[in-house]
Amino acid sequence: RAELRHCLVRVEKHLRRLGVARPPSATLREFARAVAATPGIRNVDAFLELLREYEQLRYQPEPPSTDTVRRFAEKVRRQIAAGAR
């Protein structure tokens, strides 16, 4: 789960650079609403999907497999690279 958490930190860091920061008390869903309401975020739907997928992986009854986390980390990397252009 530490690697999964690292993925979320990367997404949050990228979105902070784009103008939307997650307050410490904000839930993932509250953060997603703030992201959706922030103008000018390229590929906003893809970032919202990353947040939904993170939430699903993080809060499922059993920890996700190493392979699942690896695939998610790669998806995060690709989206951040695409959103940075």
GIPEZI-V335190 format. One record per run of one state. SS is the DSSP state (alpha for helix, beta for strand, coil for the rest). FROM is the first residue (numbers start at 0). LEN is the number of residues. If there is no record, write none. Layout:
ss = (SS:SS)
from = (FROM:FROM)
len = (LEN:LEN)
//
This chain:
ss = (coil:alpha:coil:alpha:coil:alpha:coil:alpha:coil)
from = (0:1:17:27:37:43:59:65:83)
len = (1:16:10:10:6:16:6:18:2)
//
